[in-house]
Amino acid sequence: MPKPSVPVPGFLKRWATSLVVRRIRKKGIDLSSIGFLPEGTKVPLQREGTDPLPQIAEWREHEPMRKLDLPFDFTAYLVTGYEETRQILTDRNSYSNDIRHLFSGDGPATADDVGGLGFTDPPLHTRLRKIITPEFTMRRLARLEPMIEGIVDRQLDELEKAAAENGGVADLAQHLAFPIPFQTICDLLGLDYDDRETFAGLGSARFDATNGAAAAFGAVSAQREFLFDAVARQRVEPGPGLIGQILRDEGDAISDFDLAGLADGVFTGGFETTAGMIALGTIVLLRDPAYAALARDGSTEDVDRVVEELLRYLAVVQVAFPRFAKADMELFGTQVKAGDVVLASLAGANRDPKSAGERPDGFDPYRVPESGHLAFGHGIHRCIGAELARMELRVVYPKLLKRFPELALAQPESELAFRQLSFVFGVEELPVTL
């Protein structure tokens, strides 16, 4: 794919941005006010059980870069192949991740509600990521492991108590999958306990596209406002967590807006995604006693293999952050114009036989893939909390299956309430017997 030999000039980027703005505003709409999604656009957000829809595999084989049917003359392409997705995510020069120009200010969210690393371009992205990266090194994260183990043990007690009070059945999603990453992230950020109940209800709605963009962006706005208030309070009296530490280190060099964006990214990247992995991963492990035994009784290396294969197989973040083309270019044989959107299906890429090897649609903890999975993305926007998520999963699966060796689903997998249209795949409830 041709790339600019020099950085894209500022006037060209501004022109590309203005092109998208004119295209949107010409129709008199705000991205955050769109109340529906066309049927063809829903395909990468839907599944059959834990599997991507068959159309994803068909597109990957015959049309790995497919134009999506979007309203308002908005042009977007979906990439489904592994190599194509990796190329898109690696290319930091040809695309912008900044979506703030698509908000007019009249909808449920404004440009001020959108921030964080995923929607920020260099050089601001580089500066902000440099601030937060040291907190997510393996050395720094190691200090959190005893805290995570304590949270898991407490929630296993809660799961057992709930089952005792409900005829032997308990909701693993409610009592284990959601509380573990939620408490971990709240402790990491240093959020007051009084704030946590309010915060808990804001995570899932922002990823749910069932009611279109309007409802999701409304949840984004509410969550950002909450975090902005939390940062403003800690500006006066820094807390013991990540927010307080950054304020002590950076002071006035970082604005409340940027710090709230970083906190928002940590929460959204580490809560709903890990919750989905805990619940869905449990479902997969219970399909075969050999899978459960490997996670329960296996070595550290065995558990690592189980976690990595679950990350590949489930790919709970279904689509990567949108990329906006900065200039006209040819991409995989398709002419892309400046301002067009390129989306990458992480679920599709992870099921590509060119990377996963044989039986890419099956779960195989002994798999030796051709290439690493893309569950955490790739390139400069790769999930900064990837190692934290791995740590939580490596703790929870063995503890859960050792504590309850006869754990089983309380209803057939086909009857579970999987999310029907969400950027982060998950299950609403997971009734189990212990």
Residue pairs with C-beta under 8 A, 6 or more apart in sequence:
1 87
1 91
1 94
1 329
1 330
1 331
1 332
2 329
2 330
3 91
3 93
3 94
4 93
4 94
4 327
7 93
8 93
8 326
8 327
12 326
12 327
12 338
13 96
13 326
15 338
16 96
16 324
16 325
16 326
16 327
16 338
16 339
17 96
17 101
17 339
19 338
19 339
20 101
20 102
20 324
20 339
21 101
21 102
23 72
23 73
23 74
23 339
24 30
24 31
24 72
24 74
24 102
24 104
25 104
27 72
27 73
29 72
30 102
30 103
30 104
30 105
30 106
30 107
31 99
31 102
31 103
31 107
31 213
31 217
32 103
32 107
32 108
32 109
32 110
32 213
32 214
32 217
32 218
33 106
33 107
33 108
33 213
33 214
34 71
34 212
34 213
34 214
35 211
35 212
35 213
35 214
35 215
36 212
37 209
37 212
37 213
37 421
38 68
38 69
38 70
38 71
39 69
40 68
40 69
41 68
41 69
41 70
41 76
42 209
42 421
43 53
43 55
43 56
44 52
44 56
44 78
44 80
44 318
44 319
44 343
44 345
44 347
44 348
45 209
45 318
45 319
45 421
45 422
45 423
46 53
46 420
46 421
47 53
47 347
47 418
47 425
48 54
49 413
49 414
49 418
50 280
50 283
50 284
50 313
50 314
50 418
50 425
51 361
52 318
52 345
52 347
52 348
52 351
56 80
56 345
56 347
56 348
56 351
57 348
57 351
57 361
59 66
59 78
59 80
59 348
60 80
60 81
60 348
60 351
60 352
64 79
64 80
64 81
64 84
64 332
65 77
65 78
65 79
65 80
65 84
65 331
65 332
65 333
65 334
66 77
66 78
66 80
67 75
67 76
67 77
67 334
68 76
68 77
68 78
68 343
70 76
74 341
75 337
75 339
75 340
75 341
76 322
76 340
76 341
76 342
76 343
77 331
77 334
77 336
77 340
77 341
77 342
77 343
78 319
78 343
78 344
78 345
79 85
79 88
79 332
79 342
79 343
79 344
79 345
79 349
80 345
80 348
80 349
80 352
81 348
81 349
81 352
81 354
82 349
82 350
82 352
82 354
82 355
82 356
82 371
82 374
83 352
83 354
83 355
84 332
84 344
84 349
85 320
85 344
85 345
85 346
85 348
85 349
85 374
85 378
86 349
86 371
86 374
86 378
88 95
88 320
88 323
88 342
88 344
89 320
89 344
89 374
89 377
89 378
89 379
89 381
89 382
90 378
90 379
91 379
92 122
92 379
92 380
93 326
94 325
94 326
94 327
94 329
95 323
95 324
95 325
95 326
95 342
96 121
96 323
96 324
96 326
97 118
97 119
97 120
97 121
97 125
97 321
97 322
97 323
97 324
97 381
98 119
98 120
98 121
98 324
99 114
99 119
99 322
99 324
100 111
100 114
100 119
101 111
103 109
103 110
103 111
103 113
103 114
105 111
107 214
107 217
108 214
108 215
108 217
108 218
108 221
109 217
109 218
109 220
109 221
110 221
112 224
112 257
113 217
113 220
113 221
113 224
113 225
114 220
114 224
115 224
115 257
115 258
115 260
115 261
115 264
116 261
116 262
116 264
116 265
116 268
117 125
117 128
117 129
117 132
117 261
117 262
117 265
117 381
117 384
118 265
118 269
118 321
118 381
119 321
120 128
120 261
122 380
124 258
125 380
125 381
126 380
128 258
128 261
128 262
129 380
129 384
131 246
131 249
131 250
131 254
131 262
132 242
132 246
132 262
132 266
132 384
133 384
134 140
135 188
135 242
135 245
136 384
136 385
136 387
136 388
137 387
138 387
141 387
141 388
141 391
144 184
144 187
144 188
144 388
144 391
145 391
145 395
147 184
147 187
148 180
148 184
148 391
148 392
148 395
149 395
149 399
151 179
151 180
151 183
151 184
152 176
152 180
152 395
152 396
152 399
152 400
153 399
155 175
155 176
155 179
155 180
156 176
156 399
156 400
156 403
156 404
158 175
158 176
158 179
159 170
159 172
159 175
159 176
159 404
159 434
160 170
160 403
160 404
160 434
162 170
162 171
162 174
162 175
163 169
163 170
163 432
163 433
163 434
168 433
168 434
169 410
169 431
169 432
169 433
170 431
170 432
170 434
171 429
171 430
171 431
171 432
172 279
172 282
172 430
172 431
172 432
173 275
173 279
173 427
173 428
173 429
173 430
174 429
176 278
176 279
176 396
176 400
177 275
177 276
177 278
177 279
177 282
177 430
178 200
178 275
180 274
180 275
180 278
180 392
180 396
181 270
181 271
181 272
181 273
181 274
181 275
181 278
181 389
181 392
182 196
182 200
182 203
182 271
182 275
183 196
184 270
184 274
184 388
184 392
185 266
185 267
185 270
185 271
186 196
186 199
187 241
188 241
188 242
188 266
188 270
188 388
189 241
189 242
189 243
189 263
189 266
189 267
190 234
190 239
190 240
190 241
190 242
190 243
190 244
190 245
191 199
191 230
191 239
191 241
191 243
192 230
192 239
195 226
195 230
198 226
199 223
199 226
199 267
202 219
202 222
202 223
202 226
203 223
203 267
203 268
203 271
203 272
204 272
204 426
205 215
205 216
205 218
205 219
206 216
206 217
206 219
206 220
206 223
206 268
207 216
207 268
207 272
207 422
207 423
207 424
208 215
208 216
208 419
208 421
208 422
209 216
209 421
209 422
209 423
210 420
210 421
210 422
223 264
223 267
223 268
224 260
224 261
224 264
227 260
227 263
227 264
227 267
228 256
228 257
228 260
230 243
230 260
230 263
231 243
231 247
231 256
231 259
231 260
231 263
232 256
234 243
234 244
234 247
235 247
235 256
238 244
238 245
238 247
238 248
242 263
242 266
243 259
243 263
246 254
246 259
246 262
247 254
247 259
250 259
265 384
266 384
266 385
269 383
269 384
269 385
270 385
270 388
270 389
272 424
272 426
273 316
273 317
273 383
273 389
273 424
274 389
274 392
274 393
275 426
276 314
276 316
276 424
276 425
276 426
276 427
277 310
277 311
277 314
277 316
277 389
277 393
278 392
278 393
278 396
279 426
279 427
279 430
280 310
280 314
280 316
280 425
280 426
280 427
281 307
281 310
281 314
281 393
281 397
282 397
282 400
282 407
282 430
282 432
283 409
283 413
283 416
283 427
283 430
284 291
284 310
284 313
284 314
284 363
285 291
285 292
285 295
285 306
285 310
285 397
285 401
286 292
286 407
286 408
286 409
287 363
287 413
291 306
291 363
291 365
292 401
292 407
294 302
294 303
294 305
294 306
294 365
295 302
295 303
295 306
295 397
295 398
295 401
296 397
296 398
296 401
296 402
296 405
298 306
302 365
303 394
303 397
303 398
304 394
305 365
305 366
305 367
306 365
306 397
307 390
307 393
307 394
307 397
308 373
309 363
309 364
309 365
309 367
310 363
310 393
311 373
311 375
311 376
311 390
311 393
312 350
312 356
312 367
312 369
312 373
312 375
313 350
313 362
313 363
314 375
314 425
315 346
315 347
315 349
315 350
315 351
315 373
315 374
315 375
315 425
316 375
316 424
316 425
316 426
317 346
317 375
317 376
317 377
317 383
317 423
317 424
317 425
318 345
318 346
318 347
318 422
318 423
318 424
318 425
319 343
319 344
319 345
319 346
319 347
319 423
320 343
320 344
320 346
320 377
320 381
321 377
321 381
322 341
322 342
322 343
323 341
323 342
323 343
323 344
324 339
324 340
324 341
324 342
325 331
325 336
325 337
325 338
325 339
325 340
325 341
325 342
326 338
327 338
328 335
328 336
328 337
328 338
329 335
329 336
330 336
331 342
336 342
346 374
346 375
346 377
347 425
349 355
349 374
350 356
350 360
350 373
350 374
350 375
351 360
351 361
352 360
353 360
354 370
354 371
355 369
355 370
355 371
355 373
356 367
356 369
356 370
356 373
357 367
357 368
357 369
357 370
376 382
376 383
376 386
376 389
377 383
383 389
400 407
401 407
404 434
406 433
406 434
407 432
407 433
407 434
408 432
408 433
409 416
409 430
409 431
409 432
409 433
410 431
410 432
410 433
411 431
416 427
416 429
416 430
417 427
417 428
417 429
418 425
418 426
418 427
418 428
419 425
419 426
419 427
419 428
